[in-house]
Amino acid sequence: MKTILIINHFAGIPGINASGQRHFHFARVLSDEGYNVHLITSKNNYQVKNKKLNESFLSIEGVNVHFVNEVHSKKVNLFVKLVRAFSFSINLNFFLKKRFSKDKIDLIIASSPDLFTAFVGKNHAKKMKSKFLLEIRDIWPLTQQIIHKFSRFHPVIVLFRLIERNLYKNADFIISNLRNFHKYLEDIKISKPFKHIHAFEVEHESIKFDSSIYDQLPGIDKYKHFGIYAGTIGKLYGLEQIINNFPGEVKSRVAILFIGSGDYFESLKVHTSKIENGNFYLIERTENKSELLYLYKKASFGISLSNNFQELYKYGLNPVKVFDYMKNSLFTIGIGPYHYAGMKDSKGLVSIPFNDKNAFSKKILKISKMNKVEIEELGKMNKEFGELHFSAKSALEKFILVVRSLI
């Protein structure tokens, strides 16, 4: 039996955290194919201040899941993220030496955006003479350079660029969920076998709905429609525009729920508390998928937001929550350049410019005049578009073919 290690700093695990479970499903489908699969991730959850697992190992749906320690901090900012990533990579290195230095490892799969983690995976693959499959989900250092307005000569960017080049050079194969990532490889003159494997969400047929969070939202039933933004509550996302650009004439008909965590949570809490009629709700993220799915069931539409970083997004945009909304038949307002995500032809998703008050206001006004059946039809169209272009089945089939080509 061939052995595969999948390494991802923050991997969503069923029953443990509600983050994207892309790598767990990769592991599960490989396990079903007869491979001995080990998924290695952190004991901490991404962006969560006070969640940490005590377990170091669990077997879940045939997948061996290992949890590695990292520095724990209640703060959420770039410096802390880098410290956490570096500490996880150090502990990961010791873990791999202790646990996987004697057994034959046929393939190591490591995923970005955390380059430190991927670098440790690459080094262990070299030591064990294993094949190395690199996945890119976020282009570091380009992302950090653009978002934080760093000079290309900033020490952090220089370090990331050196690691990035080394990873590409030593990868046996590269995959990415960014649809135009092959253009990035061409731009930096990297020639390696490459495959685009789109983002996807898997049906949650066995999960029961849990109304606990919804029942705690005072007065939400009085609104004709409510929209949900589920994701990172970060300073760079510009979430205040949803409040500032909200049309006053629909305040008795439409509400917005923000659910998530991040470095802007407390500021957004203050911002929403100043709204007199209370049609903005803010709650911290839940790790109970059943609670989140119930909110999707009750919501009329979803909101996704991506900043307008054209230089970055021209290589592809990966709005994770949009795929969640698609899978749950939610009509979606995409604020930002969603044509880079391959979604411009979805009749169930409307893309509007970043911080365009007129466009957002008009869309909310239109929603306020729609009945439940009309907006549900748009949600069904969004789901159908997702099933056609972003199906889990086709993504997993592509992934298996890549693995088979390597081992």
C-alpha positions as CSV (number, residue, x, y, z in Angstrom):
1,M,0.0,0.0,0.0
2,K,1.4,3.4,-1.0
3,T,1.6,6.1,1.6
4,I,0.7,9.7,1.0
5,L,1.1,12.7,3.4
6,I,-1.1,15.8,2.9
7,I,0.2,18.8,4.8
8,N,-1.9,22.0,5.2
9,H,-1.5,24.4,8.1
10,F,-5.3,25.0,8.6
11,A,-7.4,22.1,7.2
12,G,-11.1,22.0,7.9
13,I,-12.0,18.7,9.5
14,P,-15.6,17.3,9.8
15,G,-17.0,17.7,13.3
16,I,-14.0,19.8,14.4
17,N,-14.1,23.0,12.4
18,A,-16.3,24.5,9.7
19,S,-13.5,25.8,7.5
20,G,-13.1,24.7,3.9
21,Q,-12.5,20.9,3.9
22,R,-10.8,20.7,0.5
23,H,-7.8,18.7,1.8
24,F,-9.9,16.4,4.0
25,H,-11.9,15.4,0.9
26,F,-8.6,15.0,-1.1
27,A,-7.5,12.6,1.7
28,R,-10.8,10.8,1.9
29,V,-11.0,10.1,-1.8
30,L,-7.4,8.9,-1.9
31,S,-8.1,6.6,1.1
32,D,-11.1,5.2,-0.9
33,E,-8.7,4.5,-3.7
34,G,-6.6,2.3,-1.5
35,Y,-3.8,4.6,-0.4
36,N,-2.6,4.9,3.2
37,V,-3.3,8.6,3.7
38,H,-2.2,10.9,6.5
39,L,-3.5,14.5,6.8
40,I,-1.4,16.8,8.9
41,T,-2.7,20.1,10.2
42,S,-2.7,22.4,13.2
43,K,-4.3,22.0,16.6
44,N,-5.5,25.6,16.2
45,N,-8.2,26.8,13.9
46,Y,-7.6,29.6,11.4
47,Q,-8.6,33.0,12.7
48,V,-10.1,31.6,15.9
49,K,-8.9,33.2,19.1
50,N,-9.7,30.6,21.7
51,K,-10.1,27.2,20.0
52,K,-7.4,24.6,20.3
53,L,-7.6,20.8,20.1
54,N,-6.2,18.5,22.8
55,E,-6.0,15.5,20.5
56,S,-2.9,14.7,18.5
57,F,-4.4,12.0,16.3
58,L,-7.9,11.1,15.1
59,S,-9.1,8.6,12.5
60,I,-12.0,10.2,10.6
61,E,-13.8,8.5,7.7
62,G,-10.8,6.3,7.0
63,V,-8.4,9.3,7.1
64,N,-5.5,9.4,9.6
65,V,-5.5,13.0,10.9
66,H,-2.6,14.3,12.8
67,F,-2.7,17.6,14.8
68,V,0.5,19.6,15.4
69,N,1.1,22.4,17.9
70,E,1.9,26.0,17.1
71,V,2.1,29.3,19.0
72,H,-1.3,30.2,20.3
73,S,-2.3,33.9,20.3
74,K,-5.6,35.8,20.8
75,K,-4.4,38.5,18.4
76,V,-5.1,38.4,14.7
77,N,-2.7,40.4,12.5
78,L,0.1,39.8,10.0
79,F,2.9,39.6,12.5
80,V,1.0,37.0,14.6
81,K,0.1,35.0,11.5
82,L,3.7,34.9,10.5
83,V,4.8,33.8,14.0
84,R,2.1,31.1,14.0
85,A,3.1,29.9,10.6
86,F,6.8,29.8,11.5
87,S,6.2,28.0,14.8
88,F,3.9,25.4,13.1
89,S,6.6,24.7,10.5
90,I,9.2,24.2,13.2
91,N,7.0,21.8,15.1
92,L,5.9,20.1,11.8
93,N,9.6,19.5,11.0
94,F,10.2,17.7,14.4
95,F,6.9,15.8,14.0
96,L,7.8,14.5,10.5
97,K,11.3,13.4,11.7
98,K,9.8,11.6,14.6
99,R,6.8,10.0,13.0
100,F,7.6,9.6,9.3
101,S,11.4,9.1,9.0
102,K,11.5,5.3,8.9
103,D,8.4,4.4,6.8
104,K,8.5,4.7,3.0
105,I,6.6,7.8,1.9
106,D,5.6,7.7,-1.8
107,L,4.1,11.2,-2.1
108,I,4.0,14.4,0.0
109,I,1.4,17.0,-0.9
110,A,1.9,20.4,0.7
111,S,-0.4,23.4,0.3
112,S,0.1,27.2,0.4
113,P,-0.5,30.0,1.3
114,D,1.8,29.2,4.2
115,L,5.2,28.9,2.5
116,F,7.0,27.8,5.6
117,T,4.8,24.7,5.9
118,A,5.2,23.9,2.3
119,F,8.9,24.3,2.5
120,V,9.1,21.8,5.4
121,G,7.0,19.4,3.3
122,K,9.4,19.8,0.4
123,N,12.5,19.2,2.5
124,H,11.0,16.0,4.0
125,A,10.1,14.8,0.5
126,K,13.7,15.3,-0.6
127,K,15.0,13.5,2.5
128,M,12.7,10.6,2.0
129,K,13.1,10.6,-1.8
130,S,9.4,11.0,-2.2
131,K,7.5,12.7,-5.0
132,F,6.5,16.3,-4.1
133,L,3.1,17.8,-5.2
134,L,2.8,21.5,-4.5
135,E,-0.6,23.2,-4.3
136,I,-1.0,26.9,-4.6
137,R,-4.2,28.5,-3.2
138,D,-2.8,32.0,-2.6
139,I,0.2,33.5,-4.3
140,W,2.7,34.4,-1.6
141,P,4.7,36.7,-1.7
142,L,2.6,38.6,-4.3
143,T,-0.5,38.7,-2.1
144,Q,1.4,40.2,0.9
145,Q,3.2,42.6,-1.3
146,I,0.0,44.0,-2.8
147,I,-2.3,43.9,0.2
148,H,0.2,45.4,2.7
149,K,1.9,47.6,0.1
150,F,5.3,46.2,0.8
151,S,8.2,47.1,-1.4
152,R,9.5,44.1,-3.5
153,F,12.7,44.6,-1.6
154,H,11.1,44.3,1.9
155,P,12.9,41.6,3.9
156,V,9.7,39.5,4.3
157,I,9.0,39.7,0.6
158,V,12.5,38.8,-0.4
159,L,12.4,35.8,2.0
160,F,9.1,34.6,0.6
161,R,10.3,35.0,-3.0
162,L,13.3,32.8,-2.2
163,I,11.2,30.1,-0.6
164,E,8.6,30.4,-3.4
165,R,11.3,29.8,-6.1
166,N,12.7,26.9,-4.2
167,L,9.3,25.3,-3.9
168,Y,8.5,25.6,-7.6
169,K,12.0,24.4,-8.6
170,N,11.7,21.2,-6.5
171,A,8.0,20.4,-7.2
172,D,7.3,17.3,-9.3
173,F,3.9,18.7,-10.1
174,I,2.0,21.9,-9.3
175,I,-1.8,22.3,-8.9
176,S,-3.9,25.3,-8.1
177,N,-7.5,26.3,-7.6
178,L,-6.7,29.7,-9.2
179,R,-7.9,29.4,-12.8
180,N,-5.2,31.6,-14.4
181,F,-2.2,30.4,-12.2
182,H,-0.5,29.0,-15.3
183,K,-0.1,32.6,-16.5
184,Y,1.7,33.4,-13.2
185,L,4.1,30.5,-13.8
186,E,4.7,31.8,-17.3
187,D,5.3,35.3,-16.0
188,I,8.0,34.2,-13.6
189,K,9.4,31.7,-16.1
190,I,8.7,28.5,-14.3
191,S,8.1,25.4,-16.4
192,K,6.6,22.5,-14.4
193,P,3.7,20.1,-15.0
194,F,0.6,22.0,-13.9
195,K,-3.1,21.3,-13.5
196,H,-5.9,23.6,-12.5
197,I,-8.2,21.9,-9.9
198,H,-11.1,24.2,-9.2
199,A,-12.5,25.0,-5.7
200,F,-15.5,23.0,-4.6
201,E,-17.8,22.2,-1.8
202,V,-19.2,18.8,-0.9
203,E,-22.9,18.1,0.0
204,H,-23.6,17.8,3.7
205,E,-26.3,15.1,3.5
206,S,-25.6,13.5,6.9
207,I,-25.6,16.8,8.8
208,K,-28.7,17.8,10.6
209,F,-29.8,21.4,10.8
210,D,-29.3,23.2,14.1
211,S,-31.3,26.4,14.7
212,S,-29.4,27.4,17.9
213,I,-27.8,30.6,16.4
214,Y,-30.8,31.6,14.4
215,D,-33.0,31.4,17.4
216,Q,-30.8,33.9,19.2
217,L,-31.1,36.6,16.6
218,P,-33.7,39.0,18.0
219,G,-36.4,40.2,15.5
220,I,-34.8,38.6,12.4
221,D,-38.2,37.0,11.5
222,K,-39.8,40.3,11.0
223,Y,-37.7,41.0,7.8
224,K,-38.9,39.9,4.4
225,H,-35.4,38.9,3.5
226,F,-32.0,38.6,5.2
227,G,-28.6,38.2,3.6
228,I,-25.6,36.5,5.1
229,Y,-21.9,37.3,4.9
230,A,-20.0,34.3,6.3
231,G,-16.2,34.6,6.3
232,T,-13.2,36.6,7.6
233,I,-14.0,39.8,9.4
234,G,-10.8,41.5,8.4
235,K,-9.7,45.2,8.1
236,L,-8.7,44.7,4.4
237,Y,-12.1,43.5,3.4
238,G,-14.0,46.8,3.5
239,L,-17.0,45.3,5.2
240,E,-18.2,48.7,6.4
241,Q,-19.3,49.4,2.8
242,I,-22.1,47.0,3.2
243,I,-23.5,49.1,6.1
244,N,-22.6,52.5,4.6
245,N,-24.1,51.7,1.2
246,F,-27.2,50.0,2.5
247,P,-30.4,51.9,1.2
248,G,-32.4,53.4,4.0
249,E,-35.7,52.8,2.4
250,V,-35.5,49.0,2.8
251,K,-34.7,49.0,6.5
252,S,-38.0,47.4,7.4
253,R,-37.7,44.7,4.7
254,V,-34.0,43.5,4.5
255,A,-31.5,42.6,7.2
256,I,-27.8,41.6,6.9
257,L,-26.1,39.0,9.2
258,F,-22.3,39.0,9.5
259,I,-20.8,35.8,10.9
260,G,-17.1,35.3,11.2
261,S,-14.0,36.4,13.1
262,G,-10.8,38.4,12.4
263,D,-8.9,41.6,13.2
264,Y,-11.9,43.8,12.4
265,F,-14.5,42.1,14.5
266,E,-14.6,44.5,17.4
267,S,-14.6,47.5,15.1
268,L,-17.5,46.1,13.1
269,K,-19.3,45.4,16.3
270,V,-19.1,49.1,17.2
271,H,-20.1,50.1,13.7
272,T,-23.2,47.9,13.7
273,S,-24.2,49.0,17.2
274,K,-24.6,52.5,16.0
275,I,-27.4,51.5,13.6
276,E,-30.6,52.5,15.3
277,N,-33.1,50.1,13.7
278,G,-30.9,47.1,14.3
279,N,-31.2,45.4,10.9
280,F,-27.5,44.4,11.0
281,Y,-26.5,41.4,13.1
282,L,-23.0,40.3,14.0
283,I,-22.0,37.0,15.6
284,E,-18.7,35.2,15.9
285,R,-18.0,32.3,13.6
286,T,-19.3,28.8,14.5
287,E,-17.4,25.6,14.2
288,N,-20.8,23.8,14.1
289,K,-21.6,23.3,10.4
290,S,-25.1,22.3,11.3
291,E,-25.7,25.9,12.7
292,L,-24.2,27.5,9.6
293,L,-26.2,25.3,7.2
294,Y,-29.4,26.3,9.0
295,L,-28.5,30.0,8.6
296,Y,-28.0,29.3,4.8
297,K,-31.4,27.6,4.7
298,K,-33.2,30.6,6.3
299,A,-31.2,33.3,4.4
300,S,-32.5,34.7,1.1
301,F,-29.1,35.6,-0.3
302,G,-25.4,35.5,0.4
303,I,-22.8,38.2,0.2
304,S,-19.1,37.7,-0.7
305,L,-16.5,40.4,-0.8
306,S,-13.1,40.5,-2.5
307,N,-11.0,43.7,-2.7
308,N,-10.1,45.1,-6.1
309,F,-6.5,43.9,-6.3
310,Q,-6.4,43.6,-10.1
311,E,-2.7,42.8,-10.3
312,L,-3.3,39.8,-8.0
313,Y,-6.7,38.6,-9.1
314,K,-5.8,38.5,-12.8
315,Y,-4.3,35.1,-11.9
316,G,-7.5,33.9,-10.4
317,L,-9.9,34.6,-7.6
318,N,-10.9,31.9,-5.1
319,P,-14.0,33.2,-3.2
320,V,-14.4,30.2,-0.9
321,K,-17.8,31.1,0.6
322,V,-19.3,31.6,-2.8
323,F,-19.0,27.9,-3.4
324,D,-20.7,27.3,-0.1
325,Y,-23.5,29.6,-1.1
326,M,-23.8,27.8,-4.5
327,K,-24.0,24.4,-2.8
328,N,-26.8,25.7,-0.6
329,S,-28.8,27.3,-3.4
330,L,-28.2,30.9,-2.3
331,F,-28.5,33.8,-4.7
332,T,-25.2,35.7,-4.2
333,I,-24.0,39.3,-4.4
334,G,-20.3,39.3,-5.2
335,I,-18.6,42.6,-4.4
336,G,-15.4,42.7,-6.4
337,P,-13.9,41.3,-9.6
338,Y,-15.8,37.9,-9.7
339,H,-15.2,37.4,-13.4
340,Y,-11.7,36.3,-12.4
341,A,-13.3,33.4,-10.5
342,G,-15.1,32.2,-13.7
343,M,-18.5,33.2,-12.4
344,K,-19.6,36.0,-14.8
345,D,-22.1,33.7,-16.5
346,S,-24.0,32.6,-13.4
347,K,-27.5,34.0,-13.4
348,G,-27.6,33.3,-9.7
349,L,-24.6,35.6,-8.9
350,V,-24.4,39.3,-9.6
351,S,-20.9,40.9,-9.5
352,I,-20.8,44.6,-8.6
353,P,-17.7,46.9,-8.3
354,F,-15.9,47.3,-4.9
355,N,-17.4,50.1,-2.8
356,D,-19.9,51.1,-5.4
357,K,-22.8,52.6,-3.4
358,N,-25.1,53.0,-6.3
359,A,-24.7,49.4,-7.5
360,F,-25.1,47.8,-4.1
361,S,-28.0,50.0,-3.1
362,K,-29.9,49.2,-6.3
363,K,-29.3,45.5,-5.8
364,I,-30.6,45.5,-2.3
365,L,-33.6,47.6,-3.4
366,K,-34.4,45.0,-6.1
367,I,-34.1,42.2,-3.6
368,S,-36.5,44.0,-1.2
369,K,-39.2,43.9,-4.0
370,M,-38.8,40.3,-4.8
371,N,-40.9,37.5,-3.3
372,K,-39.4,34.4,-1.7
373,V,-40.1,32.2,-4.8
374,E,-38.3,34.6,-7.2
375,I,-35.1,34.8,-5.1
376,E,-35.2,31.0,-4.5
377,E,-35.2,30.5,-8.3
378,L,-32.1,32.6,-8.6
379,G,-30.5,30.5,-5.8
380,K,-31.3,27.3,-7.7
381,M,-29.6,28.8,-10.8
382,N,-26.6,29.5,-8.8
383,K,-26.4,26.0,-7.5
384,E,-26.9,24.6,-11.0
385,F,-24.1,26.8,-12.3
386,G,-21.8,25.5,-9.5
387,E,-22.7,21.9,-10.2
388,L,-21.8,22.4,-13.9
389,H,-18.5,24.3,-13.4
390,F,-17.3,23.6,-9.9
391,S,-18.5,20.1,-9.1
392,A,-16.7,18.2,-6.3
393,K,-16.8,15.0,-8.5
394,S,-14.8,16.5,-11.4
395,A,-12.3,18.2,-9.1
396,L,-11.6,15.0,-7.2
397,E,-11.3,13.0,-10.4
398,K,-8.7,15.5,-11.7
399,F,-6.8,15.2,-8.4
400,I,-6.7,11.4,-8.5
401,L,-5.3,11.5,-12.0
402,V,-2.5,13.8,-11.0
403,V,-1.6,11.6,-8.0
404,R,-1.7,8.5,-10.3
405,S,0.7,10.2,-12.7
406,L,3.2,10.6,-9.8
407,I,3.1,7.3,-8.0
